[in-house]
């Protein structure tokens, strides 16, 4: 009876100019069955998705889950978004999880592609299997001054993440870490408003940008080999442009609010030196402007950073 009503809803949605229908399945078997049931529905208007949200560790009527267990599972959920917004490589690895719903299939069958991202992959897959949330407990980042290669491609939209202001993504091999300075690890503070990452940032005169390097689980301080390995891949960078003569005492402030992050470099007087933003393009959209960024489709960049 219920399935026949959903079929009728799908038929009506198929004839609509504006409506969309996403039918959620909660198991692989149900995903396959519903996929067959709605195969003839209008493509792009009616789809079947895997909805793991119903199996997230939580308290409900049928399962007695201790509050501390729920807290432990949900406390690092911000790391899913931070990893996608600050690391193009981790963003590619986490892309199959989309926005933690509307997934095309169960990500449990994902395989590790190897490389420096393997420790992160193992961590978020363990979290997925246990809690149905792919988090990276203990995730942190360090800020590394870098030189950009001549004619490096400063990309605005990569892997579903949009960048604006002074924040970009550079391709593999397009930046060189300045290794005569110690990495500045960002501290992490969570509160009701989101997550705040801050830390001092030494920016030498020879730097073109600041790159963000993720710490693998268990590595408190970054080793030179790790920095070189990660920097050889795509990186998120904050371009600093023409710097003031003296940046002694400068520091970084990264404000993460659910699915967007604002990255700001400030001098010792708290004046803004550089600022950029990244978001996962979920909550808002507008047509791209001719001659602007994001020519490949609708843009979610706001007019300005805020």
C-alpha positions as CSV (number, residue, x, y, z in Angstrom):
1,X,0.0,0.0,0.0
2,X,2.7,2.5,1.0
3,X,4.9,1.6,-1.9
4,X,2.1,2.1,-4.4
5,X,1.5,5.6,-3.0
6,X,5.2,6.4,-3.5
7,X,5.0,5.2,-7.1
8,X,2.0,7.5,-7.6
9,X,4.0,10.4,-6.1
10,X,6.9,9.5,-8.4
11,X,4.6,9.7,-11.4
12,X,3.4,13.1,-10.5
13,X,6.9,14.4,-9.7
14,X,8.0,13.1,-13.1
15,X,5.5,15.4,-14.8
16,X,6.5,18.5,-12.7
17,X,8.8,21.2,-13.8
18,X,10.0,22.0,-10.2
19,X,9.5,19.0,-7.9
20,X,12.2,16.4,-7.0
21,X,11.7,13.2,-5.1
22,X,14.5,11.4,-3.3
23,X,13.5,8.0,-1.9
24,X,15.7,6.9,0.9
25,X,16.7,3.3,1.4
26,X,18.3,2.1,4.7
27,X,20.0,-1.1,3.4
28,X,21.7,-2.4,0.3
29,X,18.9,-4.9,-0.3
30,X,16.3,-2.1,-0.1
31,X,18.4,0.1,-2.3
32,X,18.5,-2.5,-5.0
33,X,14.7,-3.2,-4.7
34,X,13.6,0.4,-4.7
35,X,16.0,1.2,-7.5
36,X,14.2,-1.4,-9.6
37,X,10.8,-0.1,-8.6
38,X,11.6,3.4,-9.6
39,X,13.8,2.6,-12.6
40,X,11.2,4.0,-15.1
41,X,10.7,7.3,-13.2
42,X,12.1,10.5,-14.7
43,X,15.9,10.7,-14.5
44,X,17.1,13.7,-12.5
45,X,13.6,14.1,-10.9
46,X,13.2,10.9,-9.0
47,X,16.2,9.0,-7.4
48,X,16.8,6.4,-4.8
49,X,19.6,7.1,-2.2
50,X,21.2,5.3,0.6
51,X,20.2,6.9,3.9
52,X,22.6,5.8,6.6
53,X,21.4,8.7,8.8
54,X,18.8,6.3,10.3
55,X,21.6,4.0,11.6
56,X,23.8,6.7,13.2
57,X,24.7,6.0,16.8
58,X,21.9,7.7,18.7
59,X,19.2,7.2,21.3
60,X,15.9,6.0,20.0
61,X,12.8,4.0,20.9
62,X,14.3,0.6,20.1
63,X,17.9,1.0,21.1
64,X,19.2,2.0,24.6
65,X,22.3,4.0,23.8
66,X,24.2,5.8,26.6
67,X,24.4,9.5,26.2
68,X,28.2,9.4,26.5
69,X,28.3,7.0,23.5
70,X,26.3,9.4,21.4
71,X,28.5,12.3,22.6
72,X,31.7,10.4,21.7
73,X,30.3,9.5,18.3
74,X,29.2,13.0,17.4
75,X,31.9,15.2,19.0
76,X,34.3,14.8,16.1
77,X,31.7,15.2,13.3
78,X,33.2,18.6,12.5
79,X,36.3,16.7,11.2
80,X,34.3,15.4,8.2
81,X,33.7,18.9,7.0
82,X,37.2,20.3,8.0
83,X,38.9,17.5,6.0
84,X,36.8,18.2,2.9
85,X,37.3,22.0,3.1
86,X,41.0,22.1,3.9
87,X,42.4,19.2,2.0
88,X,41.6,18.4,-1.7
89,X,43.0,14.8,-1.3
90,X,40.9,14.1,1.8
91,X,37.9,15.7,0.0
92,X,38.2,13.3,-2.9
93,X,38.3,10.3,-0.4
94,X,35.3,11.5,1.5
95,X,33.3,12.5,-1.6
96,X,31.2,9.3,-1.7
97,X,29.7,10.3,1.6
98,X,28.3,13.4,0.1
99,X,26.4,15.3,2.8
100,X,26.0,12.3,5.0
101,X,22.8,11.5,3.2
102,X,21.6,11.3,-0.4
103,X,24.4,8.8,-1.1
104,X,24.2,6.7,-4.3
105,X,25.2,3.6,-2.4
106,X,26.6,2.1,0.8
107,X,30.2,3.4,1.2
108,X,31.2,0.4,3.3
109,X,32.7,-1.2,0.1
110,X,35.1,1.6,-0.5
111,X,38.7,0.5,-1.0
112,X,41.9,2.4,0.1
113,X,43.6,3.9,-2.9
114,X,46.9,4.0,-0.9
115,X,49.3,7.0,-0.7
116,X,49.6,9.4,2.2
117,X,45.9,9.4,2.8
118,X,45.7,5.8,3.9
119,X,45.9,6.5,7.7
120,X,43.0,8.9,7.3
121,X,41.0,6.5,5.2
122,X,41.4,3.7,7.8
123,X,40.3,6.1,10.6
124,X,37.1,7.4,9.0
125,X,36.1,4.0,7.7
126,X,36.4,2.6,11.2
127,X,34.2,5.5,12.4
128,X,31.7,4.8,9.6
129,X,31.4,1.1,10.4
130,X,30.9,1.8,14.1
131,X,28.7,5.0,14.1
132,X,27.7,5.6,10.4
133,X,29.5,8.9,10.5
134,X,32.9,9.1,8.8
135,X,34.9,11.2,11.3
136,X,38.7,11.6,11.9
137,X,39.0,12.0,15.7
138,X,42.0,14.0,16.6
139,X,42.3,15.7,13.2
140,X,44.4,18.8,13.2
141,X,46.3,21.0,10.6
142,X,49.5,22.9,10.4
143,X,50.1,26.0,8.4
144,X,53.2,25.9,6.1
145,X,54.5,28.9,4.1
146,X,55.0,27.9,0.5
147,X,56.3,29.3,-2.8
148,X,54.0,28.9,-5.7
149,X,55.3,27.6,-9.1
150,X,55.3,30.2,-11.9
151,X,51.9,30.1,-13.7
152,X,50.5,27.7,-11.1
153,X,46.8,27.0,-11.5
154,X,44.9,28.6,-8.6
155,X,41.6,26.7,-8.8
156,X,38.3,28.0,-7.3
157,X,36.2,24.9,-7.5
158,X,37.5,21.4,-6.8
159,X,35.6,18.2,-5.9
160,X,32.4,20.0,-5.0
161,X,34.1,22.6,-2.8
162,X,34.0,26.3,-3.8
163,X,36.7,28.8,-2.8
164,X,36.6,32.6,-2.8
165,X,38.7,35.5,-1.6
166,X,42.3,34.6,-1.2
167,X,41.7,30.9,-0.7
168,X,42.5,28.5,-3.6
169,X,43.5,25.0,-4.5
170,X,46.8,24.4,-6.3
171,X,47.6,21.3,-8.3
172,X,50.2,18.6,-7.6
173,X,53.7,19.8,-7.6
174,X,52.7,23.5,-7.9
175,X,54.1,24.7,-4.6
176,X,57.3,24.3,-2.6
177,X,57.3,24.2,1.2
178,X,59.7,26.7,2.8
179,X,61.4,24.3,5.2
180,X,63.6,26.7,7.1
181,X,60.6,27.5,9.4
182,X,58.9,25.2,11.9
183,X,55.3,24.2,11.0
184,X,52.7,26.2,13.0
185,X,50.1,23.7,14.3
186,X,46.6,25.2,14.8
187,X,44.9,24.7,18.1
188,X,41.2,23.6,18.0
189,X,38.4,25.0,20.1
190,X,34.8,23.9,19.8
191,X,31.8,25.8,21.1
192,X,28.1,26.4,20.4
193,X,28.9,28.4,17.3
194,X,31.2,25.9,15.6
195,X,34.9,25.2,15.6
196,X,37.7,27.7,15.8
197,X,41.3,26.9,14.7
198,X,43.9,29.4,15.6
199,X,47.7,29.7,15.8
200,X,50.7,31.8,15.2
201,X,51.9,32.0,11.6
202,X,55.4,32.8,10.6
203,X,55.3,34.2,7.0
204,X,58.8,34.8,5.5
205,X,59.2,37.4,2.7
206,X,59.8,34.6,0.2
207,X,56.3,33.1,0.8
208,X,53.5,33.4,-1.8
209,X,50.9,31.5,0.2
210,X,50.2,29.5,3.3
211,X,49.3,25.8,2.8
212,X,47.3,23.6,5.2
213,X,48.8,20.2,5.9
214,X,46.7,17.6,7.8
215,X,48.3,15.7,10.7
216,X,47.9,11.9,10.4
217,X,46.4,10.1,13.4
218,X,49.0,10.0,16.2
219,X,51.5,12.4,14.6
220,X,51.7,15.5,16.9
221,X,54.4,17.3,15.1
222,X,54.9,17.1,11.3
223,X,58.0,15.5,10.0
224,X,59.9,17.0,7.0
225,X,59.3,13.8,4.9
226,X,55.5,14.1,5.6
227,X,55.4,17.7,4.6
228,X,57.2,17.1,1.3
229,X,55.0,14.1,0.5
230,X,51.7,15.9,1.2
231,X,53.0,19.1,-0.5
232,X,53.6,17.2,-3.7
233,X,49.9,16.7,-4.0
234,X,47.0,19.1,-4.4
235,X,46.8,21.6,-1.5
236,X,44.5,24.3,-0.2
237,X,46.4,27.6,0.1
238,X,45.7,31.1,1.4
239,X,47.5,33.4,-1.1
240,X,49.2,36.3,0.8
241,X,50.1,38.5,-2.2
242,X,52.2,41.6,-1.4
243,X,53.0,41.4,2.3
244,X,53.5,44.2,4.7
245,X,57.2,44.7,5.6
246,X,56.8,43.2,9.1
247,X,54.5,40.3,9.9
248,X,56.1,39.5,13.2
249,X,53.3,38.3,15.5
250,X,50.9,37.4,12.7
251,X,48.4,34.6,13.3
252,X,45.7,32.5,11.6
253,X,42.1,32.3,12.5
254,X,39.9,29.5,10.8
255,X,36.2,29.6,11.7
256,X,34.3,26.5,10.7
257,X,30.5,26.6,10.8
258,X,29.0,23.3,9.6
259,X,29.7,23.3,5.9
260,X,31.8,26.4,5.3
261,X,35.1,27.8,6.7
262,X,36.5,31.3,6.7
263,X,40.3,31.5,6.8
264,X,41.9,34.8,8.0
265,X,45.5,35.9,8.4
266,X,45.9,38.8,10.8
267,X,48.8,40.9,11.8
268,X,49.8,41.6,15.4
269,X,47.3,44.5,15.5
270,X,44.5,42.2,14.4
271,X,44.3,43.8,11.0
272,X,43.4,41.5,8.1
273,X,46.3,40.6,5.8
274,X,44.5,37.9,3.7
275,X,41.1,36.2,3.9
276,X,39.3,33.5,2.0
277,X,36.4,31.2,2.3
278,X,35.4,27.6,1.2
279,X,32.0,25.9,1.3
280,X,30.5,22.7,0.2
281,X,27.8,24.4,-1.9
282,X,24.8,22.9,-0.2
283,X,22.7,25.7,1.4
284,X,22.6,28.4,-1.2
285,X,23.1,28.9,-4.9
286,X,22.9,31.6,-7.6
287,X,23.6,31.6,-11.4
288,X,27.3,32.1,-12.2
289,X,28.2,35.5,-13.6
290,X,29.6,35.8,-17.1
291,X,33.4,36.0,-17.0
292,X,33.5,35.0,-13.3
293,X,34.6,31.9,-11.5
294,X,32.7,28.6,-11.7
295,X,31.9,28.6,-15.4
296,X,31.2,24.9,-15.4
297,X,27.9,25.3,-13.6
298,X,25.9,27.1,-10.9
299,X,28.0,28.9,-8.4
300,X,27.5,29.0,-4.6
301,X,30.0,31.8,-4.1
302,X,28.5,34.8,-2.4
303,X,29.1,38.4,-3.4
304,X,32.1,38.8,-1.1
305,X,33.1,36.6,1.8
306,X,30.1,37.0,4.0
